[in-house]
């Protein structure tokens, strides 16, 4: 596991009215601080990658559909420098992936429908000076191939 990455298994509580799933609480060991919560989606087969933040920590959960979340540790001096982590998140694998700043991350829709991702981040988005640094999803030095792995 990449240094600083945390995984929280989420519990779904169903009853006759529907379901409830707590994603992140202020008293969780994974809680750092609150910046904002937003929702994004990824369509089947689409790659949204790569980027990293210098200040922000992300807490991603796929609440509908299925997505592959991939992390790459490009941080100089990190004990896990060069490591890649791959996670499949969705309704049947309800986990929170906490991504520390400096770790490249991206996603790919791998189900048959749009995946909906909720991201709880530690910093509010700054439109004038975004804390977001991008790298091309396919043409880069990151040792990861977004192609489907059959077999």
LUMBA-142990 format. One record per residue: residue in one letter; x, y, z of N, C-alpha, C in turn. Coordinates in steps of 0.05 Angstrom, whole numbers, m for minus. Layout:
N
+------+--------+--------+--------+--------+--------+--------+--------+--------+--------+
! loro !   n.xx !   n.yy !   n.zz !  ca.xx !  ca.yy !  ca.zz !   c.xx !   c.yy !   c.zz !
+------+--------+--------+--------+--------+--------+--------+--------+--------+--------+
!    a !      X !      Y !      Z !      X !      Y !      Z !      X !      Y !      Z !
...
+------+--------+--------+--------+--------+--------+--------+--------+--------+--------+
END
This chain:
151
+------+--------+--------+--------+--------+--------+--------+--------+--------+--------+
! loro !   n.xx !   n.yy !   n.zz !  ca.xx !  ca.yy !  ca.zz !   c.xx !   c.yy !   c.zz !
+------+--------+--------+--------+--------+--------+--------+--------+--------+--------+
!    x !     17 !    m24 !      0 !      0 !      0 !      0 !     18 !     25 !      0 !
!    x !     11 !     44 !    m16 !     25 !     69 !    m17 !     24 !     83 !     10 !
!    x !     47 !     93 !     19 !     50 !    106 !     45 !     30 !    129 !     47 !
!    x !     13 !    129 !     68 !     m6 !    150 !     73 !    m34 !    144 !     62 !
!    x !    m37 !    124 !     44 !    m63 !    116 !     34 !    m77 !    100 !     55 !
!    x !   m103 !    107 !     60 !   m119 !     92 !     79 !   m144 !     81 !     66 !
!    x !   m152 !     58 !     74 !   m177 !     46 !     65 !   m196 !     42 !     88 !
!    x !   m220 !     50 !     84 !   m241 !     46 !    105 !   m263 !     30 !     93 !
!    x !   m268 !      6 !    104 !   m290 !    m10 !     95 !   m316 !      4 !    105 !
!    x !   m334 !      8 !     87 !   m359 !     22 !     94 !   m381 !      1 !     99 !
!    x !   m399 !      9 !    117 !   m420 !     m9 !    125 !   m446 !      2 !    113 !
!    x !   m461 !    m15 !     99 !   m487 !     m8 !     89 !   m508 !    m19 !    107 !
!    x !   m526 !     m2 !    116 !   m547 !     m9 !    134 !   m574 !     m8 !    119 !
!    x !   m584 !    m32 !    111 !   m609 !    m32 !     97 !   m633 !    m36 !    116 !
!    x !   m655 !    m26 !    108 !   m680 !    m32 !    122 !   m703 !    m30 !    101 !
!    x !   m727 !    m32 !    110 !   m750 !    m32 !     92 !   m754 !     m6 !     77 !
!    x !   m740 !     15 !     85 !   m743 !     41 !     72 !   m722 !     46 !     51 !
!    x !   m699 !     31 !     53 !   m677 !     35 !     34 !   m651 !     28 !     48 !
!    x !   m630 !     44 !     42 !   m603 !     39 !     53 !   m591 !     65 !     64 !
!    x !   m573 !     62 !     83 !   m557 !     83 !     94 !   m528 !     74 !     94 !
!    x !   m510 !     92 !     86 !   m482 !     86 !     86 !   m467 !    111 !     96 !
!    x !   m454 !    108 !    120 !   m437 !    130 !    129 !   m411 !    129 !    113 !
!    x !   m402 !    152 !    103 !   m378 !    153 !     87 !   m354 !    162 !    104 !
!    x !   m357 !    185 !    118 !   m335 !    196 !    134 !   m347 !    212 !    156 !
!    x !   m337 !    207 !    181 !   m347 !    221 !    204 !   m323 !    237 !    216 !
!    x !   m329 !    258 !    230 !   m309 !    275 !    243 !   m294 !    259 !    265 !
!    x !   m305 !    237 !    276 !   m292 !    221 !    296 !   m278 !    196 !    284 !
!    x !   m277 !    194 !    257 !   m263 !    172 !    244 !   m233 !    177 !    245 !
!    x !   m216 !    157 !    248 !   m187 !    161 !    247 !   m178 !    171 !    219 !
!    x !   m194 !    167 !    198 !   m188 !    177 !    171 !   m194 !    206 !    167 !
!    x !   m209 !    218 !    186 !   m217 !    246 !    182 !   m194 !    264 !    188 !
!    x !   m188 !    283 !    169 !   m167 !    302 !    172 !   m179 !    329 !    178 !
!    x !   m194 !    340 !    159 !   m210 !    365 !    163 !   m229 !    367 !    140 !
!    x !   m247 !    385 !    142 !   m267 !    388 !    121 !   m261 !    412 !    103 !
!    x !   m261 !    407 !     77 !   m258 !    428 !     57 !   m284 !    431 !     41 !
!    x !   m292 !    409 !     28 !   m317 !    408 !     14 !   m323 !    379 !      6 !
!    x !   m348 !    374 !     m2 !   m356 !    349 !    m13 !   m367 !    354 !    m41 !
!    x !   m358 !    338 !    m60 !   m370 !    340 !    m87 !   m374 !    313 !    m99 !
!    x !   m390 !    313 !   m120 !   m397 !    289 !   m135 !   m386 !    292 !   m163 !
!    x !   m375 !    271 !   m174 !   m366 !    270 !   m201 !   m375 !    244 !   m213 !
!    x !   m375 !    242 !   m239 !   m382 !    216 !   m252 !   m361 !    209 !   m273 !
!    x !   m360 !    183 !   m279 !   m343 !    174 !   m301 !   m360 !    153 !   m317 !
!    x !   m359 !    157 !   m343 !   m374 !    139 !   m361 !   m359 !    113 !   m366 !
!    x !   m372 !     92 !   m374 !   m359 !     66 !   m379 !   m336 !     69 !   m400 !
!    x !   m313 !     59 !   m392 !   m290 !     59 !   m410 !   m274 !     85 !   m410 !
!    x !   m284 !    106 !   m397 !   m271 !    132 !   m397 !   m250 !    133 !   m375 !
!    x !   m226 !    145 !   m382 !   m205 !    149 !   m362 !   m204 !    178 !   m355 !
!    x !   m205 !    184 !   m329 !   m201 !    212 !   m319 !   m176 !    211 !   m302 !
!    x !   m154 !    219 !   m313 !   m128 !    217 !   m299 !   m108 !    235 !   m313 !
!    x !    m86 !    237 !   m303 !    m75 !    235 !   m276 !    m74 !    263 !   m264 !
!    x !    m77 !    265 !   m238 !    m71 !    290 !   m225 !    m64 !    285 !   m196 !
!    x !    m53 !    306 !   m184 !    m46 !    305 !   m155 !    m50 !    333 !   m143 !
!    x !    m49 !    334 !   m117 !    m53 !    359 !   m103 !    m28 !    363 !    m84 !
!    x !    m22 !    388 !    m78 !      0 !    394 !    m60 !    m10 !    397 !    m31 !
!    x !    m36 !    405 !    m28 !    m47 !    409 !     m1 !    m70 !    390 !      6 !
!    x !    m86 !    384 !    m14 !   m111 !    370 !    m10 !   m108 !    340 !     m6 !
!    x !   m123 !    329 !     12 !   m126 !    300 !     15 !   m154 !    293 !      5 !
!    x !   m157 !    272 !    m12 !   m182 !    264 !    m22 !   m193 !    240 !     m7 !
!    x !   m219 !    237 !     m5 !   m232 !    213 !      6 !   m253 !    204 !    m14 !
!    x !   m247 !    186 !    m31 !   m265 !    177 !    m53 !   m281 !    153 !    m46 !
!    x !   m307 !    154 !    m54 !   m325 !    131 !    m51 !   m342 !    130 !    m77 !
!    x !   m345 !    107 !    m88 !   m363 !    103 !   m111 !   m389 !     94 !   m100 !
!    x !   m410 !    111 !   m103 !   m436 !    105 !    m91 !   m455 !     91 !   m110 !
!    x !   m449 !     92 !   m136 !   m465 !     79 !   m156 !   m448 !     71 !   m180 !
!    x !   m452 !     47 !   m190 !   m436 !     37 !   m212 !   m410 !     25 !   m202 !
!    x !   m390 !     24 !   m219 !   m364 !     12 !   m213 !   m342 !     28 !   m226 !
!    x !   m322 !     34 !   m211 !   m299 !     49 !   m222 !   m273 !     37 !   m211 !
!    x !   m252 !     39 !   m227 !   m225 !     32 !   m219 !   m211 !     58 !   m211 !
!    x !   m201 !     59 !   m187 !   m186 !     81 !   m177 !   m157 !     72 !   m175 !
!    x !   m139 !     87 !   m188 !   m111 !     79 !   m189 !    m95 !    102 !   m177 !
!    x !    m75 !     94 !   m161 !    m57 !    113 !   m148 !    m29 !    107 !   m156 !
!    x !    m12 !    128 !   m158 !     16 !    125 !   m163 !     32 !    144 !   m145 !
!    x !     51 !    133 !   m130 !     67 !    149 !   m112 !     92 !    159 !   m127 !
!    x !     90 !    184 !   m135 !    113 !    197 !   m148 !    127 !    216 !   m129 !
!    x !    121 !    214 !   m103 !    134 !    233 !    m84 !    163 !    225 !    m79 !
!    x !    181 !    244 !    m84 !    209 !    240 !    m77 !    212 !    236 !    m47 !
!    x !    228 !    217 !    m40 !    233 !    211 !    m11 !    212 !    194 !      2 !
!    x !    190 !    187 !    m11 !    170 !    170 !      0 !    180 !    141 !      2 !
!    x !    174 !    127 !     24 !    183 !     99 !     26 !    170 !     81 !      5 !
!    x !    148 !     90 !     m7 !    134 !     74 !    m28 !    136 !     88 !    m55 !
!    x !    156 !    105 !    m59 !    160 !    118 !    m85 !    160 !     98 !   m108 !
!    x !    145 !    103 !   m128 !    143 !     86 !   m152 !    122 !     64 !   m150 !
!    x !    109 !     62 !   m127 !     88 !     41 !   m124 !     62 !     50 !   m136 !
!    x !     47 !     30 !   m147 !     20 !     34 !   m158 !      0 !     18 !   m142 !
!    x !    m23 !     30 !   m135 !    m45 !     16 !   m122 !    m69 !     18 !   m141 !
!    x !    m84 !     m4 !   m143 !   m108 !     m5 !   m159 !   m131 !    m15 !   m142 !
!    x !   m153 !     m1 !   m142 !   m177 !     m8 !   m126 !   m201 !     m8 !   m144 !
!    x !   m219 !    m27 !   m139 !   m245 !    m27 !   m153 !   m266 !    m20 !   m132 !
!    x !   m279 !      3 !   m136 !   m298 !     13 !   m117 !   m326 !     13 !   m130 !
!    x !   m346 !      8 !   m114 !   m373 !      9 !   m124 !   m393 !     m2 !   m103 !
!    x !   m417 !     m6 !   m113 !   m439 !    m15 !    m95 !   m432 !    m42 !    m81 !
!    x !   m418 !    m59 !    m95 !   m411 !    m85 !    m84 !   m384 !    m86 !    m69 !
!    x !   m371 !    m63 !    m69 !   m346 !    m60 !    m54 !   m345 !    m32 !    m43 !
!    x !   m362 !    m27 !    m22 !   m364 !      0 !    m11 !   m341 !      7 !      7 !
!    x !   m321 !     20 !     m4 !   m298 !     29 !     12 !   m292 !     58 !      6 !
!    x !   m280 !     71 !     26 !   m269 !     98 !     22 !   m239 !     94 !     18 !
!    x !   m229 !    107 !     m3 !   m200 !    108 !     m8 !   m191 !    136 !     m2 !
!    x !   m173 !    138 !     18 !   m162 !    164 !     25 !   m135 !    168 !     12 !
!    x !   m133 !    189 !     m4 !   m110 !    194 !    m21 !    m95 !    218 !    m10 !
!    x !    m70 !    214 !      0 !    m56 !    237 !     10 !    m46 !    256 !    m12 !
!    x !    m40 !    281 !     m4 !    m29 !    299 !    m24 !     m3 !    289 !    m35 !
!    x !      2 !    296 !    m60 !     27 !    288 !    m73 !     25 !    261 !    m88 !
!    x !      3 !    246 !    m83 !     m1 !    220 !    m96 !    m18 !    224 !   m121 !
!    x !     m7 !    216 !   m144 !    m23 !    217 !   m169 !    m46 !    198 !   m167 !
!    x !    m69 !    207 !   m178 !    m92 !    189 !   m179 !   m109 !    194 !   m203 !
!    x !   m125 !    173 !   m210 !   m143 !    175 !   m232 !   m164 !    153 !   m230 !
!    x !   m182 !    153 !   m248 !   m204 !    134 !   m247 !   m212 !    126 !   m275 !
!    x !   m224 !    102 !   m277 !   m235 !     93 !   m302 !   m262 !     80 !   m296 !
!    x !   m282 !     87 !   m312 !   m308 !     73 !   m309 !   m306 !     45 !   m320 !
!    x !   m311 !     25 !   m304 !   m308 !     m3 !   m313 !   m334 !    m19 !   m313 !
!    x !   m355 !     m7 !   m305 !   m380 !    m21 !   m305 !   m395 !    m16 !   m331 !
!    x !   m421 !    m23 !   m331 !   m437 !    m20 !   m355 !   m453 !      6 !   m355 !
!    x !   m450 !     22 !   m334 !   m464 !     47 !   m332 !   m446 !     68 !   m319 !
!    x !   m455 !     92 !   m320 !   m440 !    114 !   m307 !   m435 !    108 !   m278 !
!    x !   m411 !    113 !   m269 !   m404 !    110 !   m240 !   m406 !    138 !   m227 !
!    x !   m417 !    139 !   m204 !   m420 !    164 !   m189 !   m401 !    162 !   m165 !
!    x !   m384 !    182 !   m163 !   m363 !    184 !   m143 !   m368 !    207 !   m125 !
!    x !   m368 !    203 !    m99 !   m369 !    224 !    m79 !   m341 !    228 !    m68 !
!    x !   m332 !    253 !    m68 !   m305 !    258 !    m58 !   m307 !    279 !    m35 !
!    x !   m297 !    271 !    m12 !   m296 !    288 !     11 !   m267 !    297 !     14 !
!    x !   m262 !    323 !     10 !   m235 !    333 !      8 !   m229 !    352 !     31 !
!    x !   m204 !    356 !     37 !   m196 !    372 !     60 !   m194 !    402 !     54 !
!    x !   m194 !    410 !     29 !   m192 !    438 !     21 !   m214 !    446 !      3 !
!    x !   m225 !    470 !      6 !   m245 !    479 !    m14 !   m230 !    485 !    m40 !
!    x !   m244 !    481 !    m63 !   m232 !    486 !    m89 !   m228 !    515 !    m93 !
!    x !   m204 !    522 !   m101 !   m196 !    550 !   m106 !   m196 !    554 !   m136 !
!    x !   m217 !    568 !   m146 !   m220 !    572 !   m175 !   m198 !    589 !   m188 !
!    x !   m187 !    608 !   m172 !   m166 !    625 !   m182 !   m139 !    612 !   m183 !
!    x !   m134 !    594 !   m164 !   m108 !    580 !   m162 !   m113 !    551 !   m153 !
!    x !   m122 !    534 !   m172 !   m129 !    507 !   m164 !   m105 !    491 !   m154 !
!    x !   m109 !    475 !   m133 !    m88 !    457 !   m122 !    m91 !    431 !   m138 !
!    x !    m86 !    432 !   m164 !    m90 !    409 !   m181 !    m69 !    410 !   m203 !
!    x !    m53 !    389 !   m205 !    m32 !    388 !   m224 !    m35 !    363 !   m241 !
!    x !    m38 !    367 !   m267 !    m47 !    345 !   m285 !    m24 !    334 !   m302 !
!    x !    m27 !    308 !   m309 !     m9 !    294 !   m327 !    m27 !    279 !   m347 !
!    x !    m18 !    278 !   m372 !    m33 !    263 !   m392 !    m39 !    235 !   m383 !
!    x !    m63 !    225 !   m387 !    m70 !    198 !   m378 !    m54 !    175 !   m390 !
!    x !    m44 !    179 !   m414 !    m30 !    157 !   m428 !     m1 !    163 !   m434 !
!    x !      6 !    188 !   m439 !     33 !    195 !   m446 !     47 !    208 !   m422 !
!    x !     60 !    191 !   m406 !     73 !    200 !   m382 !     93 !    179 !   m373 !
!    x !    106 !    184 !   m350 !    125 !    166 !   m338 !    113 !    147 !   m317 !
!    x !     87 !    148 !   m314 !     74 !    131 !   m293 !     72 !    102 !   m304 !
!    x !     82 !     83 !   m289 !     82 !     55 !   m299 !     55 !     41 !   m296 !
!    x !     35 !     51 !   m311 !      9 !     39 !   m310 !     m5 !     41 !   m337 !
!    x !    m18 !     19 !   m344 !    m33 !     18 !   m370 !    m62 !     15 !   m363 !
!    x !    m78 !     34 !   m373 !   m107 !     35 !   m367 !   m123 !     14 !   m382 !
!    x !   m110 !     m1 !   m400 !   m125 !    m21 !   m416 !   m137 !    m42 !   m398 !
!    x !   m159 !    m53 !   m406 !   m172 !    m75 !   m391 !   m154 !    m99 !   m391 !
!    x !   m154 !   m113 !   m369 !   m136 !   m137 !   m366 !   m154 !   m162 !   m367 !
!    x !   m154 !   m175 !   m390 !   m170 !   m199 !   m394 !   m153 !   m224 !   m386 !
!    x !   m167 !   m246 !   m382 !   m152 !   m270 !   m377 !   m164 !   m289 !   m359 !
+------+--------+--------+--------+--------+--------+--------+--------+--------+--------+
END
